[in-house]
Amino acid sequence: MRIKTGISNRHVHLTREDVDILFGTNYKLTPRNYLDQPGQFATEETVSLKTDKNIKENVRIVGPERNYTQVEVLDIDREYFGINPPIRNSGDLDNSERITIIGPKGEITKDNICIIANRHIHINSKDNKKFKEDETVNVQYNNIIFDNVHIKIADNYALAFHINKDDAINNGIENGSIVILKENKYAGKCKENN
């Protein structure tokens, strides 16, 4: 199966309540550009991320609002922020890292909101013939095989392979590059997740 790659930089997902705190009551996030998953968009608005060690400004929000607030950072951010976020699926936030999100109207500091996202493939339910939710597979790009790629299945997904910016730079893969979904038994160079 041939799949297009989408590359994620560090970003934030917010609840309605946290949008109100950061930007003001009933503030509506403004789409800047739509992403490869239907209904998902990068916003015009940005926030700052802060820890005791450092701050990073102009971090993009991904909308629409969610039922949980989540910060997704990169492997290179571990040292910069002085934190050790786990590599997890989106929404798997138990025992993850604490971070402060700063907006123009307020700020929030929460435990268990900061992760590094797993490599994953979005598959639409109607196109899924053999995979199970959160099954792990291998993906090949040129002579590189990425292991531990998690399958995510939903009725509103569009087929896409998602990795973060660190992973992409380290392996010379670009936004829109085509990868091949492999069987779990393979021969080739294996690149572990982060």
C-alpha positions in Angstrom: 0.0 0.0 0.0 1.4 3.4 -1.0 0.8 6.2 1.5 1.5 9.9 1.4 3.6 11.4 4.3 2.5 14.2 6.6 5.1 15.9 8.8 4.2 17.5 12.2 6.0 20.2 14.0 5.4 20.8 17.7 1.8 21.9 18.2 -1.0 22.2 20.7 -4.6 20.9 20.8 -7.0 22.8 23.1 -10.3 22.3 24.8 -13.0 24.9 24.6 -12.4 25.8 28.2 -8.7 26.4 27.6 -9.3 28.4 24.4 -11.4 30.7 26.6 -8.6 31.0 29.2 -5.8 31.7 26.6 -7.7 33.9 24.1 -10.9 35.1 25.9 -14.4 33.9 26.4 -16.1 32.5 23.3 -13.0 33.2 21.2 -13.1 31.4 17.8 -9.9 29.9 16.4 -9.1 31.0 12.9 -8.1 28.4 10.3 -4.8 29.3 8.5 -4.7 26.2 6.4 -6.4 22.8 6.3 -4.5 19.6 7.0 -4.6 16.2 5.4 -7.2 14.9 7.9 -10.7 16.1 7.1 -11.8 19.0 9.3 -8.3 19.5 10.9 -6.6 22.8 10.4 -3.6 24.8 11.6 -4.7 28.1 13.1 -3.6 31.6 12.6 -3.2 31.8 16.4 -0.1 30.7 18.2 0.8 30.2 21.9 4.1 30.1 23.9 5.2 26.9 25.7 7.1 27.4 29.0 8.9 25.2 31.5 11.2 26.1 34.4 14.1 25.9 32.0 13.0 27.7 28.8 10.2 29.2 26.7 9.3 28.7 23.0 7.1 31.2 21.3 4.9 31.0 18.1 3.8 27.4 18.6 0.9 26.6 16.3 -2.5 25.4 17.5 -4.3 22.6 15.6 -8.0 22.8 15.5 -10.8 22.2 15.9 -11.2 22.1 19.7 -10.8 18.7 21.4 -12.1 17.2 24.5 -8.6 17.2 26.0 -5.7 19.6 25.9 -2.5 18.1 24.5 1.0 19.5 23.7 3.0 17.6 21.1 6.8 18.4 21.1 9.8 17.1 19.3 12.7 15.0 20.6 15.0 18.0 20.3 12.7 19.8 22.8 13.6 17.4 25.6 16.8 19.2 26.4 15.6 22.7 25.5 12.6 22.5 27.9 14.4 20.2 30.5 11.5 17.6 30.3 11.2 14.0 29.3 7.9 13.5 27.5 7.0 9.9 26.6 6.5 8.8 23.0 2.7 8.1 22.9 -0.4 7.9 20.8 -2.5 11.1 20.8 -4.7 11.2 23.9 -2.6 8.8 25.9 -1.6 11.4 28.5 -1.3 9.5 31.8 2.1 10.1 33.4 3.2 12.5 30.6 4.9 15.8 31.2 3.8 19.1 32.8 4.0 22.3 30.7 2.6 25.9 30.7 0.8 27.2 27.7 0.7 31.0 27.4 -1.8 32.9 25.3 -2.6 36.7 24.9 -5.3 36.6 27.6 -4.0 34.1 30.0 -2.0 31.0 30.7 -2.6 27.4 31.9 -0.2 25.0 33.6 -1.2 21.3 33.6 0.3 18.0 34.5 0.0 15.1 32.0 -0.5 17.1 28.8 2.9 16.9 27.0 4.0 14.0 24.7 6.0 13.2 21.7 3.6 11.6 19.2 4.2 8.1 17.9 4.6 7.5 14.2 1.2 6.5 12.9 -1.0 5.8 9.9 -4.5 7.1 9.6 -6.8 4.7 7.8 -10.5 5.3 7.0 -12.8 2.6 8.4 -14.3 1.8 5.0 -10.9 1.3 3.4 -9.6 -0.9 6.2 -9.5 -4.6 5.2 -7.0 -6.2 7.7 -5.7 -3.8 10.3 -6.7 -3.3 13.9 -6.7 -0.1 16.0 -3.2 0.5 17.5 -1.6 -2.4 15.7 2.0 -1.7 14.8 3.4 -2.1 11.3 6.5 -1.2 9.3 6.8 1.5 6.6 9.5 1.7 4.0 10.9 4.8 2.4 13.7 4.2 -0.1 16.1 1.9 1.8 14.8 2.9 5.2 12.2 0.9 7.2 10.4 2.7 10.0 9.2 0.3 12.7 6.7 0.7 15.4 4.2 2.6 13.3 0.8 2.6 15.0 -2.5 2.2 13.0 -5.3 4.6 13.7 -8.8 3.8 12.3 -11.8 6.1 12.1 -14.8 6.9 9.8 -13.5 10.4 9.1 -9.8 9.6 8.5 -7.9 10.1 5.2 -5.1 7.7 4.4 -1.8 9.3 5.6 1.5 8.4 7.3 2.4 10.9 10.0 5.8 11.5 11.6 7.3 14.4 13.4 9.7 16.9 12.1 12.7 15.3 13.9 12.0 11.9 12.4 11.6 13.5 8.9 14.9 15.5 9.1 16.9 12.5 10.5 15.7 10.3 7.6 15.5 12.7 4.7 11.8 12.3 4.1 9.7 15.3 3.0 6.0 16.3 3.4 4.2 14.5 0.6 6.8 11.7 0.2 5.3 8.3 -0.7 6.0 5.4 1.6 5.1 1.7 1.4 3.3 -0.1 4.1 5.2 -3.4 4.7 4.4 -6.7 6.4 6.0 -7.0 9.8 8.7 -9.5 8.5 11.2 -7.6 6.4 14.8 -7.2 5.5 16.4 -3.8 5.5 17.7 -1.0 7.6 15.5 -0.4 10.6 14.9 3.1 12.1 13.5 3.1 15.5 11.0 5.7 16.6 13.0 8.7 17.7 
